[in-house]
């Protein structure tokens, strides 16, 4: 494998910390909490009120539990109004002039420990805020912690090609993995799986499908700043009538020998660990959650009631939760310790992907955002870019 990063557009990328990226969040969170309905009737100013939200880190000691300098965002579900604030030295984010409504509320921050930066995420889903005018409502968000990953999912193309004229074509899907660290790592025996819905609080991932990278430990290195592409079918999907992406240069592909699947003999096949249905490892064009895992014995925990492979959640390296309707954050599949947000908002069959945003350039290497919060870390990309990272033009 070779370093495939190509600079599509030259742009100055400023080095910045997590908090300096708050300017991105208005665009991201409008996407995160977008709703399909809009109302012409807005409650009068006399009905507006204030809210104070305290963000607490439940993993810290009592003296350190207040999360300062955390970003808190609120989105009115009915009216679509968006608000953001940063927590002060007491861990409180203050909001004024709010309208009575149901809200999705999300908090994201970080703290420094002896072993590195700990990422903090928490949320309140579909929370009704109705109080008398001119009062201040007090809420708490209890957060969970996680750590950034050396290997991250950098792009997922799942929406499928536009009907032109072939309808509902999804065999052009792909996923990218990027080495965000300064150390050469190995893909051998890592697993890509998709998580079933309804097990948000469980200690295991209910995997609908699970595929493993081949190798004995050091056969498939991935160098710092390098990415690899896993294709559903490693063929050129760009000729008419499909007019999608060329995946002939993919590094790996999913292959089902007993399902009449397409096999590019020049591309290494992923190893089938579990396959519940379909002629391919199909990423849902509507909503799904994909995880990268390291599991020594994938069959140790057995199977769920509906033929899902049970994999330990503690083995997740990185995960991304996406949906076509970002207002349905209460339907997330991954808990906040894996992914504190929700990305996507892409209509099916529109040739759009989700790509991880660039944080900074460090010693000549692109470092991608990794807040373990896909609402902040990802943006929508069209067209998809298999094999390289598109540089974002400076505003």
C-alpha positions in Angstrom: 0.0 0.0 0.0 1.2 3.5 -0.6 0.2 6.9 0.8 -2.8 7.9 -1.3 -3.5 11.4 0.2 -3.8 13.9 -2.6 -4.4 17.6 -2.2 -7.4 18.5 -4.4 -7.4 22.2 -3.4 -4.5 24.0 -1.9 -5.6 25.7 1.3 -3.9 26.9 4.5 -4.9 24.7 7.4 -4.5 26.5 10.6 -3.4 24.5 13.6 -6.1 24.8 16.3 -7.3 23.1 19.5 -10.7 21.5 20.1 -12.2 24.7 21.4 -11.0 26.8 18.4 -13.1 24.6 16.2 -16.3 25.8 17.7 -16.9 28.0 14.7 -17.6 24.8 12.7 -20.3 23.7 14.9 -23.1 26.0 13.8 -23.1 24.3 10.4 -22.6 20.9 11.8 -25.2 21.1 14.5 -27.8 22.5 12.1 -27.2 19.4 10.0 -27.2 17.2 13.2 -30.6 18.3 14.4 -32.3 19.2 11.1 -36.0 18.6 10.9 -38.2 18.2 7.9 -41.0 20.3 9.1 -41.1 24.0 9.7 -43.8 26.1 11.3 -44.8 29.6 10.5 -46.1 30.2 14.0 -43.4 31.1 16.5 -44.2 31.5 20.2 -44.1 35.2 21.3 -41.2 36.7 23.1 -43.2 36.8 26.3 -43.0 33.0 26.5 -39.2 32.8 26.2 -37.1 31.7 29.2 -33.5 30.8 30.3 -31.7 27.6 30.9 -28.6 26.7 32.9 -27.0 23.4 32.0 -24.4 21.9 34.2 -22.1 19.3 32.5 -20.7 16.6 34.9 -18.0 14.1 34.2 -19.2 11.0 36.1 -15.8 9.3 35.7 -14.0 12.0 37.6 -13.7 12.6 41.4 -16.2 14.9 43.0 -13.8 17.8 43.0 -13.0 17.4 39.2 -16.5 16.4 38.0 -17.4 19.8 36.6 -16.6 20.0 32.9 -15.3 23.5 32.0 -14.9 24.9 28.5 -17.2 22.3 27.0 -19.4 23.1 24.0 -23.1 22.7 24.7 -25.6 22.9 21.8 -29.4 22.9 21.8 -31.8 22.4 18.9 -35.5 23.1 19.1 -37.1 20.0 17.4 -40.3 21.7 16.3 -39.0 25.1 15.2 -35.4 24.3 14.3 -33.9 27.1 16.4 -30.3 26.5 17.3 -28.3 27.6 20.3 -24.7 27.1 21.6 -22.8 28.1 24.6 -19.6 27.1 26.5 -19.5 26.0 30.1 -17.8 28.3 32.6 -15.5 27.6 35.5 -18.5 26.0 37.3 -19.3 23.7 34.5 -22.4 25.7 33.6 -23.6 26.7 30.1 -26.2 29.5 30.1 -28.9 30.0 27.5 -31.4 32.8 27.3 -34.4 33.7 25.1 -35.4 30.1 24.5 -38.8 29.1 23.1 -40.9 26.4 24.8 -40.4 23.2 22.9 -38.8 19.7 22.8 -35.0 19.9 22.5 -32.1 17.7 21.6 -29.1 18.8 23.8 -25.5 17.7 23.3 -22.3 18.5 25.3 -18.8 17.8 24.1 -15.5 18.6 25.8 -12.2 17.2 26.9 -9.8 17.0 29.9 -6.2 16.2 30.3 -5.0 13.2 32.3 -1.6 11.7 33.0 -2.1 9.3 30.1 -3.4 11.8 27.5 -6.5 13.7 26.5 -9.9 12.2 27.6 -12.9 13.0 25.4 -16.2 13.8 27.1 -19.6 13.5 25.5 -23.1 13.6 26.8 -26.6 14.3 25.6 -30.3 14.8 26.5 -32.6 13.5 23.9 -36.1 14.9 23.0 -36.3 16.9 26.3 -39.4 18.9 26.8 -38.7 22.4 28.1 -41.8 24.2 29.2 -41.7 26.6 32.1 -43.2 30.0 32.9 -41.7 33.0 31.2 -38.7 34.9 32.7 -37.7 31.9 34.8 -34.5 29.9 34.6 -34.6 26.2 34.3 -31.6 24.1 35.6 -30.6 20.9 33.9 -27.6 18.5 34.2 -25.9 16.4 31.6 -24.0 13.4 32.8 -21.3 12.6 30.4 -19.3 9.5 29.5 -15.6 9.5 28.6 -13.6 7.9 25.8 -10.2 8.3 24.2 -9.3 9.2 20.6 -8.2 6.4 18.4 -5.0 5.9 16.4 -7.0 4.2 13.6 -10.2 6.1 12.6 -13.0 5.6 10.1 -12.2 8.5 7.7 -15.0 8.2 5.1 -18.2 6.1 4.6 -20.0 6.1 1.3 -23.3 4.4 1.9 -26.0 6.5 0.1 -25.7 4.7 -3.3 -25.6 6.0 -6.8 -28.4 8.1 -8.3 -30.9 6.3 -10.5 -29.4 6.9 -14.0 -31.2 4.9 -15.2 -30.4 1.9 -12.9 -32.5 2.3 -9.7 -31.3 1.7 -6.2 -27.7 0.8 -6.9 -25.6 0.3 -3.8 -22.7 -2.0 -4.8 -20.4 1.1 -5.1 -20.3 1.5 -1.3 -16.9 1.8 0.5 -15.3 2.6 3.8 -11.9 4.1 4.5 -9.7 3.7 7.5 -6.9 6.2 8.3 -3.9 6.0 10.5 -4.2 9.2 12.6 -1.1 8.5 14.6 2.7 8.8 14.1 3.3 5.0 14.4 3.0 2.2 11.9 0.0 0.0 12.8 -1.3 -3.3 11.5 -4.8 -4.1 10.3 -4.4 -7.9 10.7 -7.4 -9.5 12.5 -9.3 -6.2 13.0 -13.0 -6.5 12.4 -15.5 -4.2 10.7 -19.1 -4.8 11.8 -22.4 -3.0 11.8 -24.4 -2.7 15.0 -28.1 -3.6 15.2 -30.6 -1.1 16.7 -32.1 -1.5 20.1 -29.0 -2.3 22.2 -27.8 1.2 23.0 -27.1 0.5 26.7 -25.8 -3.1 26.4 -22.2 -4.1 27.0 -22.0 -5.9 23.6 -22.4 -5.0 20.0 -25.1 -6.9 18.2 -23.4 -7.3 14.9 -25.6 -7.9 11.8 -22.4 -8.5 9.7 -18.8 -8.8 10.7 -15.8 -9.1 8.5 -12.1 -9.5 9.5 -8.9 -8.3 7.9 -6.7 -11.3 7.0 -3.1 -11.6 8.2 -1.0 -13.1 11.0 -0.1 -9.9 12.8 2.2 -8.0 10.6 1.1 -8.7 7.1 -1.0 -5.5 6.5 0.8 -2.4 7.8 -0.8 1.0 7.6 1.7 3.8 7.9 1.2 7.2 9.6 -1.0 9.4 7.4 -2.0 6.5 5.2 -5.5 5.3 4.5 -7.0 2.1 3.1 -10.2 1.5 1.2 -12.6 -1.4 1.7 -15.0 -1.8 -1.2 -18.2 -3.6 -1.3 -17.3 -4.6 -4.9 -13.8 -3.6 -6.1 -14.8 -2.7 -9.6 -15.1 0.5 -11.7 -18.6 1.7 -11.1 -18.2 4.9 -13.1 -19.1 3.8 -16.6 -22.7 4.3 -17.7 -25.3 3.5 -16.7 -24.1 3.6 -13.1 -21.8 6.7 -13.2 -20.5 6.3 -9.7 -17.0 5.8 -8.3 -14.0 3.7 -9.5 -13.0 1.2 -6.8 -10.6 -0.9 -8.9 -7.7 0.5 -6.7 -9.4 -0.5 -3.4 -7.1 -2.3 -0.9 -9.7 -4.8 0.3 -13.2 -6.0 -0.7 -16.0 -8.0 0.8 -16.7 -11.2 -1.0 -19.4 -13.9 -0.5 -18.3 -16.9 -2.5 -21.7 -18.7 -2.0 -23.9 -15.7 -3.1 -22.7 -15.1 -6.6 -20.8 -12.0 -5.5 -18.4 -10.1 -7.7 -14.7 -10.9 -6.9 -11.8 -8.8 -8.1 -8.9 -11.3 -7.9 -6.4 -8.5 -7.7 -7.9 -7.1 -4.5 -7.5 -8.9 -1.1 -10.8 -10.3 0.3 -12.0 -9.6 3.8 -12.7 -12.8 5.9 -16.4 -13.4 6.6 -17.0 -13.8 10.3 -20.7 -13.4 10.3 -23.2 -12.5 7.6 -26.9 -12.4 8.5 -28.4 -11.6 5.1 -27.9 -10.2 1.6 -25.5 -10.9 -1.2 -23.0 -8.2 0.1 -22.1 -6.5 3.3 -24.5 -3.7 2.6 -24.3 -0.5 4.7 -27.8 0.7 5.1 -28.6 3.6 2.8 -30.9 5.0 5.5 -29.3 4.5 9.0 -26.6 2.3 10.4 -23.6 2.2 12.8 -20.3 0.9 11.7 -17.5 -0.1 14.1 -13.8 -1.0 13.8 -12.9 -3.6 16.5 -10.1 -5.8 17.8 -11.6 -9.0 19.2 -9.4 -12.0 19.9 -12.2 -14.6 19.8 -15.2 -13.2 17.9 -17.3 -16.2 18.7 -16.7 -16.2 22.5 -20.0 -14.5 23.4 -22.2 -16.4 20.9 -25.2 -15.1 19.2 -28.3 -12.9 19.9 -31.9 -14.0 19.6 -32.1 -12.8 16.0 -28.9 -14.2 14.7 -26.6 -11.3 15.6 -23.0 -12.0 16.5 -22.3 -10.7 20.0 -19.0 -8.7 20.2 -17.7 -7.0 23.3 -18.2 -3.2 23.2 -14.9 -2.7 25.0 -13.2 -4.0 21.9 -14.4 -1.1 19.7 -11.5 1.0 18.3 -13.7 3.5 16.5 -17.4 3.8 15.6 -19.7 6.1 13.5 -23.4 6.4 13.9 -25.3 7.8 10.9 -29.0 8.4 9.9 -30.9 10.0 7.1 -33.0 11.8 9.7 -30.7 13.6 12.2 -33.6 14.8 14.3 -33.9 11.1 15.5 -30.9 11.2 17.8 -32.9 9.2 20.3 -32.6 6.3 17.7 -28.9 6.1 17.9 -27.3 2.7 17.9 -23.9 3.5 19.5 -23.6 4.8 23.1 -21.7 8.1 23.8 -18.5 6.3 24.9 -18.2 5.2 21.2 -19.9 8.0 19.4 -21.5 10.9 21.2 -23.4 12.3 18.2 -25.0 11.4 14.9 -23.9 12.2 11.3 -25.4 11.8 7.8 -28.7 13.5 6.9 -28.1 12.2 3.4 -31.1 11.1 1.2 -30.6 7.7 -0.2 -29.1 7.2 -3.7 -27.6 10.7 -4.0 -23.9 9.8 -4.4 -22.9 11.6 -1.2 -20.6 10.3 1.6 -19.6 11.3 5.1 -16.0 12.3 5.6 -14.1 13.1 8.8 -13.0 16.7 9.0 -9.4 17.8 9.1 -8.2 19.0 12.5 -4.7 20.2 11.6 -1.5 19.5 9.8 1.2 18.2 12.1 4.8 17.6 10.9 3.4 17.4 7.4 0.7 14.8 8.3 -3.0 15.4 8.2 -4.6 14.9 11.6 -8.3 14.2 11.4 -10.8 15.3 14.0 -11.6 12.7 16.6 -13.9 13.9 19.4 -15.7 10.6 19.3 -18.7 12.7 18.3 -19.6 12.3 14.7 -21.8 15.4 14.8 -18.6 17.4 15.1 -16.1 15.2 13.4 -17.9 14.5 10.0 -19.3 16.5 7.1 -21.2 15.5 4.0 -19.1 15.2 0.9 -20.1 15.0 -2.8 -18.8 13.3 -4.7 -17.2 10.6 -2.6 -13.4 10.5 -2.6 -12.1 6.9 -2.3 -8.4 6.8 -1.6 -7.7 10.3 -0.6 -8.7 13.1 1.8 -10.2 16.2 0.3 -8.6 19.4 1.7 -11.2 21.9 2.9 -10.8 25.4 1.6 -10.2 28.0 4.2 -13.1 30.3 4.7 
